[in-house]
Amino acid sequence: MQELERRKAMAITPLLRLAFRPFFLGGCLLAMLVIPLWLLAFSGSISHWAPAGGWLGWHRHELLFGFGLAIIAGFLLTAVQNWTGRPGISGRPLAVLALLWLCARLAWLVNAPWPLLAVLELAFPLVVALLMGLTLWKVRQKRNYPIVLVLLLLAAADGLSVSGLIEGHEGWQRQGVLAGIWLVAAMMGLIGGRVIPFFTQRGLQRVEGVAPWPWVDWLLLIGSLLVALLYAAGLALNPDVWVGLLFAVLAVGHGVRLVRWHDRALWHVPLLWSLHLAYGWLAVACLGTALWHFGVPINPSLALHGLTIGAMGGLVLAMIARVSLGHTGRPLELPAGMTLGFVLLNLGCLSRVALVFFFPLPALWLAGLCWVLAFALYAWRYVPMLLRTRIDGHPG
């Protein structure tokens, strides 16, 4: 029976054997497309055509619900196989899910009719949440139920964003995107809180890891979800001391985690320092947002881009670099050039949140160039791995 199952799995084209393959590939290519198009539109070089919702709306939406959700789906639908011991989605069902994601991306670009666009867009996160929920429920793995909750809330935030674009209500669109960004931050805190200390322990071959503090984990999850709900309701769009206190608590919580996880030896391992730096940007973003709510005269967009570029983009790049190696049967040794990719990603974030003060337009273009080059390096080194069978003969 096991040999028959193995033969069936090996008969599937490598790209469709596990979810990380098509979604890491698609997400990476989308990340390389969105930023150049947005910068060209921002500079006025593209004026004869615009995607659904206009260039600003498209830029906001696609980097979060297109790129971000693709990576989240690829990671979760692959990881759930290890968490539960049940087979992950593969073959034709995976091809249909990937096609659904792709059709939604094309619908935005070609300005498809709103009913069709809305159905395609919202179906993807709902199907991912359903697949995760059913798999976890079958083995009653309650520990990971919060992940399904975050996925459902992301679908709701996406719905609010799409509704804003349909109704021409820029406020709803912005509220939906901001809520979605902090829901992704909640997911980063939830998953990162588990894997970063574990990867650090394994990568440095430490006998004992850092014992988790469950109360901190719950505090950060609930706090991030509350922030997302406040943004969705429009209650965090203006400076507010109480909202600032909530962000300050989040900043301290993430900072405490980083201090507890720290080991000087990790700075010699790019697969580790890239994760820690990305998580550090999450703490910085919370601190910057807290200061803005307290009345400090800083642009809240800077903290937001610290979160989206440094934390979200950095954690995505670090995670897909590691997961792609492990799930294609390769040792956890970075291909040539990927360390530079991590450096470029963080340089791009610094350019967007700091250099922009002194050289606004050059800093924006430098940030965009660094982002594209970082993901281009991933594509150059990893796409061949994603398209080929595992080197150890495993059917995954």
Secondary structure, DSSP 8 states (H G I E B T S, - for coil): -HHHHHHHHHHS-GGGSSTHHHHHHHHHHHHHHHHHHHHHHHTTS--S---TTHHHHHHHHIIIIIIIHHHHHHHHHHHHHHHHSS----HHHHHHHHHHHHHHHHHHHTT--HHHHHHHHHHHHHHHHHHHHHHHHHTT-GGGHHHHHHHHHHHHHHHHHHHHHHHT-HHHHHHHHHHHHHHHHHHHHHHHHHHHHHHHHHHTT-SS-----HHHHHHHHHHHHHHHHHHHTTSSSS--HHHHHHHHHHHHHHHHHHHHH--GGGGG-HHHHHHHHHHHHHHHHHHHHHHHHTT----HHHHHHIIIIIIIIHHHHHHHHHHHHHTTT--S---TTHHHHHHHHHHHHHHHHTGGGTSHHHHHHHHHHHHHHHHHHHHHHHHHHHHS--TT----
